[in-house]
Amino acid sequence: DVKVTQSSRYLVKRTGEKVFLECVQDMDHENMFWYRQDPGLGLRLIYFSYDVKMKEKGDIPEGYSVSREKKERFSLILESASTNQTSMYLCASSSGSTNEKLFFGSGTQLSVL
Amino acid sequence: AQSVTQPDIHITVSEGASLELRCNYSYGATPYLFWYVQSPGQGLQLLLKYFSGDTLVQGIKGFEAEFKRSQSSFNLRKPSVHWSDAAEYFCAVPGSGNTGKLIFGQGTTLQVKP
């Protein structure tokens, strides 16, 4: 069964901490994505990657960075966490083209205190 | 720019009743269109997608959606709702460039009354 695994289901961090959210997929997909989900706003794209070491900004990249050193792993980094980054973070992956579906992880609920 | 609007934030229906969730899109060409469902505590799962051909698309779990170009709509329907359909539903279109990214609507939360 295909899988996108996010390392933590719940995380609690303090303001100013550096936070790493990890995502691993086992489908050999080229594309990987980080979305943020907030009530009433739906999912908003933070960053995505279409190849190893390649990354592109999404719609709300401010305050975030990403790393993709291996094809199967895509990390989201909050350099200095702030309370307005409290949210649900969803990782997804897909194979190359536009009409291919995204496979999602179960999400990481991050609380920044 | 591509965008998606789901006008209904929250809908409540009785079990066994019919359901229609609305989705309106803005897209430069003939769009690809998707509906995803998110059950509580889960990631998103694809219900169905449209990219060409028959404008009535069948999906999993008994859902269907109809693409209407004249109305820029892709509404999701189900003839008889089950309690297990309670979830959040998202409509989506591809973002710019052939990158595989999707732009999602705000989501509609479905509550099912017994």
Chai-1 contact restraints between the chains, C-beta under 6 A:
chainA,res_idxA,chainB,res_idxB,connection_type,confidence,min_distance_angstrom,max_distance_angstrom,comment,restraint_id
A,N31,B,G100,contact,1.0,0.0,6.0,A-B,restraint_1
A,G42,B,F104,contact,1.0,0.0,6.0,A-B,restraint_2
A,G42,B,G105,contact,1.0,0.0,6.0,A-B,restraint_3
A,G42,B,Q106,contact,1.0,0.0,6.0,A-B,restraint_4
A,G42,B,G107,contact,1.0,0.0,6.0,A-B,restraint_5
A,L43,B,F104,contact,1.0,0.0,6.0,A-B,restraint_6
A,L45,B,K101,contact,1.0,0.0,6.0,A-B,restraint_7
A,F48,B,K101,contact,1.0,0.0,6.0,A-B,restraint_8
A,Y50,B,T99,contact,1.0,0.0,6.0,A-B,restraint_9
A,S94,B,G100,contact,1.0,0.0,6.0,A-B,restraint_10
A,T98,B,P94,contact,1.0,0.0,6.0,A-B,restraint_11
A,T98,B,N98,contact,1.0,0.0,6.0,A-B,restraint_12
A,N99,B,Y32,contact,1.0,0.0,6.0,A-B,restraint_13
A,N99,B,F51,contact,1.0,0.0,6.0,A-B,restraint_14
A,K101,B,L46,contact,1.0,0.0,6.0,A-B,restraint_15
A,F104,B,G43,contact,1.0,0.0,6.0,A-B,restraint_16
A,F104,B,L44,contact,1.0,0.0,6.0,A-B,restraint_17
A,G105,B,G43,contact,1.0,0.0,6.0,A-B,restraint_18
A,S106,B,Q42,contact,1.0,0.0,6.0,A-B,restraint_19
A,S106,B,G43,contact,1.0,0.0,6.0,A-B,restraint_20
A,G107,B,G43,contact,1.0,0.0,6.0,A-B,restraint_21
